[in-house]
Amino acid sequence: MIRYLMFVLFAILCVFSVSAVGQRSTKTISGSQSNSVNRVVGNDLIKAQESAFTSEKARKKSTTNLLTRIQTPQGTQPSGLAYHDGYFYMSSYILEPGICVIRASDGHVVEHLTPPVPKFKGRYGGLAMANGQLVHVQANNNHAGTFDFLELECLNPTKHIKLRTPSDCSDLAIHENTMWLVAARHTNTNPVAPLIYVVDLEEREVIQTHSLPFAQKAQNHGMTYGGGYLFMSAGNTVVKIDPATFKIVNRTQVPAIRVESLAWDGKNVWGGSFYGGLFRVEFDRDADCKRF
């Protein structure tokens, strides 16, 4: 009997011992699995952060590229360009006529409108910004400078100005109460040097006329005002002009042809090629203020 009791006690102790070892073993395995999971999660987190960082660099690079060149809608002919609050307003001459509203951050065309402004054979012309309104100049205006101020919401005309000018205006620039018009009396086969008309908007009359000695002549010219200077284009050349003296203080050539529209985005000049595409104009800063 005593031997039987001792045998049972011994068996019970063995069972408890195996159970304890099993529990420790289970805990060890569980801990090992936990550490493995932590390492996997940590690696995934690092990879995710690296991926996010790479994506951010790509986004910034993409944004930088978009800020230097924007593709215009296929088939349009940029003939006027203006900028306001993150958007470009671009007029198209004959093909796909109208005014496109283009988001500057990614080149997305928000709207393509056809405002009821005076047009010669349906052709839209130069654009400029003035006190939160878009100003359109009639293209091929037969020596009559016709301008319409358009509200930005839907480009409805709010004010109409008509001036008598000796030449056909192609673009304009406005600062406070002064408007500059660039024009030339020409034919398609015989372009001539452009003229700049200075207009007093209050009096609605031309008060000065200036000519520029361009080495390159063009059928139509672009113009804008920004940073205290006028900018004007002829062919693939863009010049920077001191509006107080009408001297050219800088010039550059751009990788485009028939640059007939210019705009100022608050820091940089943008150009539009008649054959499509908007691009940022780069000037050689070292050449700034040299006399040409």
C-alpha beads as a LAMMPS data file, in Angstrom:
LAMMPS data file: protein, C-alpha beads

292 atoms
291 bonds

1 atom types
1 bond types

-500.0 500.0 xlo xhi
-500.0 500.0 ylo yhi
-500.0 500.0 zlo zhi

Masses

1 110.0

Atoms # bond

1 1 1 0.000 0.000 0.000
2 1 1 2.749 2.381 0.946
3 1 1 4.598 1.557 -2.247
4 1 1 1.430 2.236 -4.248
5 1 1 0.960 5.670 -2.626
6 1 1 4.607 6.586 -3.284
7 1 1 4.209 5.574 -6.935
8 1 1 1.101 7.794 -7.350
9 1 1 2.842 10.748 -5.684
10 1 1 5.830 10.302 -7.970
11 1 1 3.554 10.258 -11.025
12 1 1 1.778 13.458 -9.930
13 1 1 5.117 15.272 -9.446
14 1 1 6.223 14.231 -12.937
15 1 1 3.017 15.576 -14.477
16 1 1 3.420 18.979 -12.755
17 1 1 7.058 19.166 -13.842
18 1 1 6.263 18.495 -17.502
19 1 1 3.425 21.050 -17.405
20 1 1 5.720 23.731 -15.999
21 1 1 8.382 23.060 -18.618
22 1 1 5.721 23.202 -21.304
23 1 1 4.485 26.539 -20.041
24 1 1 7.988 28.017 -19.965
25 1 1 8.619 26.649 -23.430
26 1 1 5.364 28.151 -24.679
27 1 1 6.210 31.530 -23.173
28 1 1 9.655 31.437 -24.741
29 1 1 8.259 30.616 -28.153
30 1 1 5.626 33.323 -27.782
31 1 1 8.261 35.883 -26.849
32 1 1 10.443 34.853 -29.778
33 1 1 7.491 35.253 -32.139
34 1 1 6.726 38.652 -30.645
35 1 1 10.265 39.887 -31.207
36 1 1 10.134 38.603 -34.774
37 1 1 6.870 40.456 -35.390
38 1 1 8.326 43.634 -33.910
39 1 1 11.319 43.404 -36.226
40 1 1 9.041 42.894 -39.253
41 1 1 6.842 45.826 -38.281
42 1 1 9.930 47.971 -37.713
43 1 1 11.331 47.098 -41.146
44 1 1 7.996 47.768 -42.808
45 1 1 7.787 51.130 -41.051
46 1 1 11.271 52.085 -42.226
47 1 1 10.399 51.006 -45.774
48 1 1 7.157 52.983 -45.638
49 1 1 9.004 56.085 -44.447
50 1 1 11.635 55.673 -47.149
51 1 1 8.886 55.245 -49.743
52 1 1 7.079 58.344 -48.485
53 1 1 10.327 60.314 -48.585
54 1 1 11.029 59.152 -52.131
55 1 1 7.468 60.020 -53.167
56 1 1 7.814 63.467 -51.613
57 1 1 11.046 64.074 -53.508
58 1 1 9.353 62.951 -56.701
59 1 1 6.391 65.226 -55.991
60 1 1 8.651 68.206 -55.386
61 1 1 10.606 67.430 -58.525
62 1 1 7.369 67.103 -60.470
63 1 1 6.086 70.377 -59.029
64 1 1 9.336 72.084 -59.966
65 1 1 8.987 70.828 -63.512
66 1 1 5.393 72.042 -63.688
67 1 1 6.456 75.450 -62.470
68 1 1 8.785 75.872 -65.444
69 1 1 6.651 74.516 -68.287
70 1 1 2.945 73.833 -68.795
71 1 1 1.334 72.129 -71.764
72 1 1 -1.527 74.103 -73.280
73 1 1 -4.706 72.418 -74.560
74 1 1 -4.140 70.641 -77.850
75 1 1 -5.108 72.697 -80.881
76 1 1 -5.073 76.108 -79.164
77 1 1 -2.989 79.086 -80.319
78 1 1 -1.851 81.180 -77.300
79 1 1 -2.175 84.848 -78.184
80 1 1 -2.720 86.393 -74.744
81 1 1 -1.612 85.457 -71.239
82 1 1 -2.288 86.760 -67.718
83 1 1 -1.852 85.407 -64.193
84 1 1 -3.924 85.848 -61.055
85 1 1 -4.014 84.013 -57.726
86 1 1 -2.632 80.679 -58.899
87 1 1 -4.276 80.588 -62.339
88 1 1 -3.200 81.452 -65.857
89 1 1 -5.700 82.985 -68.246
90 1 1 -4.741 82.165 -71.827
91 1 1 -6.529 83.310 -74.950
92 1 1 -6.526 81.215 -78.127
93 1 1 -6.435 83.099 -81.413
94 1 1 -8.349 81.287 -84.207
95 1 1 -8.159 77.541 -83.539
96 1 1 -10.170 76.529 -80.464
97 1 1 -10.904 80.230 -79.841
98 1 1 -11.673 81.498 -76.358
99 1 1 -9.989 81.959 -73.005
100 1 1 -8.676 78.979 -71.025
101 1 1 -8.341 79.087 -67.240
102 1 1 -5.315 76.938 -66.332
103 1 1 -4.283 75.990 -62.794
104 1 1 -0.616 76.933 -62.445
105 1 1 0.266 74.201 -59.937
106 1 1 -0.387 71.291 -62.294
107 1 1 -1.465 72.704 -65.674
108 1 1 -5.062 71.462 -65.330
109 1 1 -7.511 73.309 -67.594
110 1 1 -10.329 74.385 -65.297
111 1 1 -12.484 76.107 -67.922
112 1 1 -12.502 77.082 -71.591
113 1 1 -14.786 80.090 -72.007
114 1 1 -15.834 82.251 -74.938
115 1 1 -16.671 85.651 -73.416
116 1 1 -18.655 88.093 -75.574
117 1 1 -15.862 90.576 -76.375
118 1 1 -15.287 92.390 -79.690
119 1 1 -13.295 90.114 -81.999
120 1 1 -12.107 90.406 -85.573
121 1 1 -13.337 87.237 -87.346
122 1 1 -13.675 85.486 -83.996
123 1 1 -10.028 86.002 -82.984
124 1 1 -9.134 86.542 -79.342
125 1 1 -6.191 88.794 -78.473
126 1 1 -3.861 89.956 -75.695
127 1 1 -4.632 89.773 -71.961
128 1 1 -3.568 91.600 -68.805
129 1 1 -4.659 91.819 -65.159
130 1 1 -5.900 95.068 -63.631
131 1 1 -7.327 95.376 -60.097
132 1 1 -8.640 91.833 -60.002
133 1 1 -10.138 91.966 -63.489
134 1 1 -8.991 90.469 -66.767
135 1 1 -8.493 92.924 -69.634
136 1 1 -8.761 91.747 -73.253
137 1 1 -7.554 93.674 -76.307
138 1 1 -9.190 92.958 -79.640
139 1 1 -6.863 91.195 -82.085
140 1 1 -6.318 92.661 -85.572
141 1 1 -8.292 95.676 -84.479
142 1 1 -7.782 97.777 -87.618
143 1 1 -6.165 100.671 -85.762
144 1 1 -8.911 100.925 -83.161
145 1 1 -7.724 99.848 -79.709
146 1 1 -10.740 98.091 -78.209
147 1 1 -10.454 96.847 -74.609
148 1 1 -12.858 95.027 -72.332
149 1 1 -12.552 94.544 -68.572
150 1 1 -13.869 91.113 -67.563
151 1 1 -14.882 89.827 -64.143
152 1 1 -12.912 86.707 -63.264
153 1 1 -15.849 84.554 -62.142
154 1 1 -17.357 83.987 -65.590
155 1 1 -15.466 86.551 -67.726
156 1 1 -18.482 88.778 -68.297
157 1 1 -17.539 92.262 -69.571
158 1 1 -17.910 95.090 -67.042
159 1 1 -16.262 98.010 -68.862
160 1 1 -15.464 98.828 -72.484
161 1 1 -12.758 101.241 -73.719
162 1 1 -12.038 102.203 -77.310
163 1 1 -8.915 104.107 -78.376
164 1 1 -7.584 105.244 -81.714
165 1 1 -4.097 103.850 -82.362
166 1 1 -1.924 104.117 -85.493
167 1 1 -1.134 100.389 -85.491
168 1 1 -2.690 97.003 -84.743
169 1 1 -2.307 96.103 -81.048
170 1 1 -1.297 92.552 -80.148
171 1 1 -0.825 92.682 -76.361
172 1 1 -0.945 94.994 -73.367
173 1 1 0.276 95.556 -69.815
174 1 1 -1.334 97.544 -66.999
175 1 1 0.001 99.015 -63.766
176 1 1 -2.177 101.300 -61.655
177 1 1 -3.488 104.008 -64.017
178 1 1 -1.079 103.335 -66.886
179 1 1 -1.600 100.955 -69.762
180 1 1 1.064 100.008 -72.287
181 1 1 0.125 98.663 -75.710
182 1 1 2.508 96.903 -78.065
183 1 1 1.601 97.191 -81.709
184 1 1 3.053 97.190 -85.199
185 1 1 1.926 98.201 -88.633
186 1 1 2.854 95.142 -90.681
187 1 1 1.878 92.455 -93.100
188 1 1 2.406 88.741 -92.578
189 1 1 5.385 88.772 -94.961
190 1 1 6.889 92.086 -93.848
191 1 1 7.036 92.412 -90.053
192 1 1 8.427 95.665 -88.678
193 1 1 9.813 96.935 -85.379
194 1 1 7.123 97.309 -82.708
195 1 1 5.782 100.485 -81.154
196 1 1 4.768 100.962 -77.524
197 1 1 1.848 103.252 -76.740
198 1 1 1.502 104.638 -73.226
199 1 1 -2.145 105.182 -72.295
200 1 1 -3.630 107.185 -69.429
201 1 1 -6.592 105.058 -68.360
202 1 1 -8.398 107.908 -66.613
203 1 1 -8.179 110.195 -69.629
204 1 1 -8.476 107.247 -72.018
205 1 1 -5.916 108.647 -74.425
206 1 1 -2.448 107.853 -75.758
207 1 1 0.075 110.169 -74.074
208 1 1 3.383 108.760 -75.402
209 1 1 4.723 106.595 -78.221
210 1 1 8.050 104.756 -78.170
211 1 1 9.915 102.561 -80.651
212 1 1 12.502 99.918 -79.780
213 1 1 15.519 98.899 -81.879
214 1 1 14.801 95.186 -82.133
215 1 1 17.328 93.025 -83.939
216 1 1 14.545 90.494 -84.447
217 1 1 11.192 91.553 -85.826
218 1 1 7.947 89.625 -85.458
219 1 1 4.375 89.539 -86.667
220 1 1 2.958 89.936 -83.138
221 1 1 4.516 90.763 -79.774
222 1 1 3.738 89.862 -76.181
223 1 1 3.884 92.255 -73.230
224 1 1 3.523 92.251 -69.443
225 1 1 4.476 94.368 -66.435
226 1 1 6.048 93.146 -63.190
227 1 1 8.664 94.026 -60.597
228 1 1 8.886 97.597 -61.863
229 1 1 9.708 96.605 -65.448
230 1 1 8.010 96.023 -68.765
231 1 1 8.703 92.798 -70.617
232 1 1 8.180 92.377 -74.332
233 1 1 8.695 89.509 -76.779
234 1 1 9.655 89.328 -80.448
235 1 1 9.991 85.913 -82.053
236 1 1 12.065 83.900 -79.567
237 1 1 13.542 86.955 -77.803
238 1 1 12.215 88.503 -74.593
239 1 1 13.490 91.893 -73.405
240 1 1 13.280 93.672 -70.071
241 1 1 12.504 97.393 -70.349
242 1 1 12.831 100.280 -67.920
243 1 1 9.432 102.017 -68.278
244 1 1 10.887 105.343 -67.113
245 1 1 13.434 105.544 -69.934
246 1 1 12.240 102.820 -72.347
247 1 1 15.763 101.434 -72.495
248 1 1 16.325 97.692 -72.786
249 1 1 18.175 96.572 -69.643
250 1 1 18.258 92.819 -70.296
251 1 1 17.326 90.300 -72.943
252 1 1 17.199 86.556 -73.350
253 1 1 16.352 83.969 -75.974
254 1 1 13.881 81.214 -75.149
255 1 1 13.510 77.692 -76.591
256 1 1 10.283 78.527 -78.430
257 1 1 9.128 80.310 -81.566
258 1 1 6.472 82.979 -82.041
259 1 1 6.303 83.998 -78.395
260 1 1 3.289 86.297 -78.672
261 1 1 2.068 86.450 -75.061
262 1 1 3.693 87.204 -71.700
263 1 1 2.514 87.209 -68.065
264 1 1 3.982 88.011 -64.628
265 1 1 3.251 85.558 -61.786
266 1 1 4.554 87.826 -59.006
267 1 1 8.139 86.557 -59.262
268 1 1 8.769 85.381 -62.818
269 1 1 7.877 86.135 -66.411
270 1 1 5.972 83.461 -68.347
271 1 1 5.711 83.206 -72.097
272 1 1 3.306 81.501 -74.445
273 1 1 4.233 80.170 -77.868
274 1 1 1.670 80.617 -80.630
275 1 1 2.246 76.955 -81.487
276 1 1 1.446 75.794 -77.959
277 1 1 3.027 75.629 -74.510
278 1 1 3.625 77.988 -71.582
279 1 1 7.087 78.315 -70.056
280 1 1 8.960 80.354 -67.476
281 1 1 11.370 82.886 -68.966
282 1 1 14.881 82.803 -67.477
283 1 1 17.062 85.909 -67.550
284 1 1 20.799 85.958 -66.922
285 1 1 20.992 87.810 -63.609
286 1 1 24.620 88.714 -64.186
287 1 1 23.554 90.605 -67.290
288 1 1 20.817 92.504 -65.437
289 1 1 21.018 96.301 -65.785
290 1 1 23.518 96.147 -68.624
291 1 1 22.645 98.487 -71.452
292 1 1 21.988 96.974 -74.848

Bonds

1 1 1 2
2 1 2 3
3 1 3 4
4 1 4 5
5 1 5 6
6 1 6 7
7 1 7 8
8 1 8 9
9 1 9 10
10 1 10 11
11 1 11 12
12 1 12 13
13 1 13 14
14 1 14 15
15 1 15 16
16 1 16 17
17 1 17 18
18 1 18 19
19 1 19 20
20 1 20 21
21 1 21 22
22 1 22 23
23 1 23 24
24 1 24 25
25 1 25 26
26 1 26 27
27 1 27 28
28 1 28 29
29 1 29 30
30 1 30 31
31 1 31 32
32 1 32 33
33 1 33 34
34 1 34 35
35 1 35 36
36 1 36 37
37 1 37 38
38 1 38 39
39 1 39 40
40 1 40 41
41 1 41 42
42 1 42 43
43 1 43 44
44 1 44 45
45 1 45 46
46 1 46 47
47 1 47 48
48 1 48 49
49 1 49 50
50 1 50 51
51 1 51 52
52 1 52 53
53 1 53 54
54 1 54 55
55 1 55 56
56 1 56 57
57 1 57 58
58 1 58 59
59 1 59 60
60 1 60 61
61 1 61 62
62 1 62 63
63 1 63 64
64 1 64 65
65 1 65 66
66 1 66 67
67 1 67 68
68 1 68 69
69 1 69 70
70 1 70 71
71 1 71 72
72 1 72 73
73 1 73 74
74 1 74 75
75 1 75 76
76 1 76 77
77 1 77 78
78 1 78 79
79 1 79 80
80 1 80 81
81 1 81 82
82 1 82 83
83 1 83 84
84 1 84 85
85 1 85 86
86 1 86 87
87 1 87 88
88 1 88 89
89 1 89 90
90 1 90 91
91 1 91 92
92 1 92 93
93 1 93 94
94 1 94 95
95 1 95 96
96 1 96 97
97 1 97 98
98 1 98 99
99 1 99 100
100 1 100 101
101 1 101 102
102 1 102 103
103 1 103 104
104 1 104 105
105 1 105 106
106 1 106 107
107 1 107 108
108 1 108 109
109 1 109 110
110 1 110 111
111 1 111 112
112 1 112 113
113 1 113 114
114 1 114 115
115 1 115 116
116 1 116 117
117 1 117 118
118 1 118 119
119 1 119 120
120 1 120 121
121 1 121 122
122 1 122 123
123 1 123 124
124 1 124 125
125 1 125 126
126 1 126 127
127 1 127 128
128 1 128 129
129 1 129 130
130 1 130 131
131 1 131 132
132 1 132 133
133 1 133 134
134 1 134 135
135 1 135 136
136 1 136 137
137 1 137 138
138 1 138 139
139 1 139 140
140 1 140 141
141 1 141 142
142 1 142 143
143 1 143 144
144 1 144 145
145 1 145 146
146 1 146 147
147 1 147 148
148 1 148 149
149 1 149 150
150 1 150 151
151 1 151 152
152 1 152 153
153 1 153 154
154 1 154 155
155 1 155 156
156 1 156 157
157 1 157 158
158 1 158 159
159 1 159 160
160 1 160 161
161 1 161 162
162 1 162 163
163 1 163 164
164 1 164 165
165 1 165 166
166 1 166 167
167 1 167 168
168 1 168 169
169 1 169 170
170 1 170 171
171 1 171 172
172 1 172 173
173 1 173 174
174 1 174 175
175 1 175 176
176 1 176 177
177 1 177 178
178 1 178 179
179 1 179 180
180 1 180 181
181 1 181 182
182 1 182 183
183 1 183 184
184 1 184 185
185 1 185 186
186 1 186 187
187 1 187 188
188 1 188 189
189 1 189 190
190 1 190 191
191 1 191 192
192 1 192 193
193 1 193 194
194 1 194 195
195 1 195 196
196 1 196 197
197 1 197 198
198 1 198 199
199 1 199 200
200 1 200 201
201 1 201 202
202 1 202 203
203 1 203 204
204 1 204 205
205 1 205 206
206 1 206 207
207 1 207 208
208 1 208 209
209 1 209 210
210 1 210 211
211 1 211 212
212 1 212 213
213 1 213 214
214 1 214 215
215 1 215 216
216 1 216 217
217 1 217 218
218 1 218 219
219 1 219 220
220 1 220 221
221 1 221 222
222 1 222 223
223 1 223 224
224 1 224 225
225 1 225 226
226 1 226 227
227 1 227 228
228 1 228 229
229 1 229 230
230 1 230 231
231 1 231 232
232 1 232 233
233 1 233 234
234 1 234 235
235 1 235 236
236 1 236 237
237 1 237 238
238 1 238 239
239 1 239 240
240 1 240 241
241 1 241 242
242 1 242 243
243 1 243 244
244 1 244 245
245 1 245 246
246 1 246 247
247 1 247 248
248 1 248 249
249 1 249 250
250 1 250 251
251 1 251 252
252 1 252 253
253 1 253 254
254 1 254 255
255 1 255 256
256 1 256 257
257 1 257 258
258 1 258 259
259 1 259 260
260 1 260 261
261 1 261 262
262 1 262 263
263 1 263 264
264 1 264 265
265 1 265 266
266 1 266 267
267 1 267 268
268 1 268 269
269 1 269 270
270 1 270 271
271 1 271 272
272 1 272 273
273 1 273 274
274 1 274 275
275 1 275 276
276 1 276 277
277 1 277 278
278 1 278 279
279 1 279 280
280 1 280 281
281 1 281 282
282 1 282 283
283 1 283 284
284 1 284 285
285 1 285 286
286 1 286 287
287 1 287 288
288 1 288 289
289 1 289 290
290 1 290 291
291 1 291 292
